Amino acid sequence: MPTPLLDYYRELQLREGLEPTDLIAEWENAAVDEISADFRAAMERSQITQQAVPIRPGSSNQSIGNQVADFFTLQFPASLAEHVIRACPGAGYPDKILVRRRDQKAYPLELKATSGWNAADSNRRVLTSSSRKLRQQFRAPVNHLLATIIYVQKGNDWFIASLRLDFVGPNTLVNIRLEASVSHQLLAQATHPSITIQ
């Protein structure tokens, strides 16, 4: 059942044994306009939609998406005038940080790549599973940006067709998938029966 992202972050922090803090905030219209304008101008300056993306022969669909995202990350950021895209250290969400040059305001930035936009597509696109990195890297108010690189194949070549920016907010609906995992350590400490056969 879809849940507002604000509720997810509250529940997540409680499950992590943490005092909930605001990890997502509404976007100010001025920031949305500023980022949109900078990205739109950078798309024109970079001419990234005119460049063929080098794809390794025999690549799977997932690998093609990763290669497109890597190409975008290498080619596009230098064309931004008002912002900088940096790696966000550590595992998990977000992969990148969008930093506004004038005041160093940092936004969690997640890049995804897909071979076409279909508003009816319900395939999962994982955003976040832990609050640790957000709590370490960002201060409230935290505004999240999801950038979807849409690519197409023309003949034997691949091209970036467009870029969709989603200014994710507290009321953005998300699907929550509760998962359980084990480790060698947990299995070694477990009280259930186990055997090792050599």
SVG drawing of the C-alpha trace seen along z (x, -y; Angstrom):
<svg xmlns="http://www.w3.org/2000/svg" viewBox="-2 -33 37 67">
<polyline fill="none" stroke="black" stroke-width="0.4" points="0.0,0.0 1.5,-3.4 2.7,-5.4 3.8,-9.1 7.6,-9.2 7.5,-11.3 5.7,-8.4 8.2,-5.9 11.2,-7.9 9.5,-8.2 8.8,-4.5 12.3,-3.6 14.0,-5.7 11.9,-4.1 12.8,-0.6 16.5,-1.7 16.1,-2.6 16.6,-6.3 14.7,-9.4 12.9,-10.5 14.1,-13.6 12.9,-15.4 14.6,-13.7 12.4,-15.1 10.9,-18.6 8.7,-20.4 10.6,-22.1 10.5,-25.9 9.2,-26.9 12.3,-29.2 14.6,-26.2 12.6,-24.0 12.7,-26.8 16.4,-27.5 17.4,-23.8 15.1,-23.2 16.5,-26.2 20.1,-25.2 19.6,-21.6 17.6,-22.8 20.5,-25.1 23.1,-22.4 21.2,-20.0 21.6,-22.5 25.2,-23.5 26.4,-19.9 24.6,-18.7 24.4,-15.4 21.4,-14.3 23.5,-14.6 26.3,-12.3 26.3,-8.5 26.7,-6.7 29.5,-4.1 27.9,-0.7 30.0,2.5 28.8,5.2 26.6,7.9 25.5,5.7 22.4,6.6 19.6,4.0 20.6,3.3 24.3,2.8 23.2,0.5 21.3,-1.6 24.4,-1.8 26.6,-2.7 24.2,-5.5 24.2,-6.8 28.0,-6.7 28.2,-8.5 25.8,-11.2 27.8,-11.6 31.0,-12.1 29.6,-14.4 26.8,-16.5 27.9,-18.1 30.5,-20.4 27.7,-22.2 25.8,-23.1 26.4,-26.8 24.7,-27.1 25.2,-23.7 27.8,-20.9 27.2,-17.2 29.4,-15.3 29.6,-11.7 28.0,-11.0 30.4,-8.8 29.3,-5.5 26.9,-2.8 23.2,-3.3 21.0,-6.2 21.8,-8.7 24.5,-8.1 25.1,-11.8 24.8,-15.2 23.6,-18.3 25.3,-21.3 24.2,-24.9 27.3,-26.9 26.3,-30.2 25.6,-28.9 26.7,-25.2 23.1,-24.0 23.2,-20.2 20.5,-18.1 20.3,-14.3 20.4,-13.4 19.6,-9.9 20.3,-9.1 18.3,-6.4 18.4,-5.5 15.6,-3.9 14.9,-3.1 11.8,-5.1 9.3,-6.7 6.0,-4.9 3.6,-6.4 1.9,-3.1 5.1,-1.1 4.9,0.2 8.4,1.8 10.2,1.0 12.9,-1.7 14.5,-1.5 15.2,-4.8 16.3,-4.3 16.5,-1.6 18.4,-3.2 18.4,-6.6 22.1,-6.5 23.6,-8.2 20.9,-10.9 21.4,-11.7 25.2,-11.9 25.3,-13.9 22.3,-16.3 20.7,-18.9 17.1,-19.8 15.3,-20.8 16.2,-18.0 15.0,-18.2 15.3,-15.1 15.9,-15.2 15.4,-12.1 16.9,-12.5 15.8,-9.9 17.9,-9.7 15.8,-8.4 17.7,-6.8 16.9,-5.3 18.5,-3.1 18.9,-4.4 20.3,-1.8 23.3,-0.4 23.8,-3.5 22.4,-4.6 21.5,-8.2 20.2,-10.1 16.8,-11.4 15.7,-13.4 16.1,-14.0 13.2,-13.9 13.6,-15.7 11.3,-14.7 11.4,-17.0 10.4,-14.4 8.6,-15.6 7.0,-14.5 3.7,-13.5 5.4,-11.6 3.9,-8.1 6.3,-5.2 5.9,-1.4 7.5,0.1 8.9,3.6 10.0,5.1 12.9,7.4 14.9,9.6 18.5,10.7 21.0,12.9 24.8,12.8 27.4,15.5 27.7,14.0 24.0,14.2 23.7,17.7 26.7,18.7 25.0,17.3 21.6,18.7 19.9,21.3 18.3,23.2 19.8,26.5 22.5,26.4 25.1,28.8 28.1,28.4 28.8,31.3 32.3,31.8"/>
</svg>
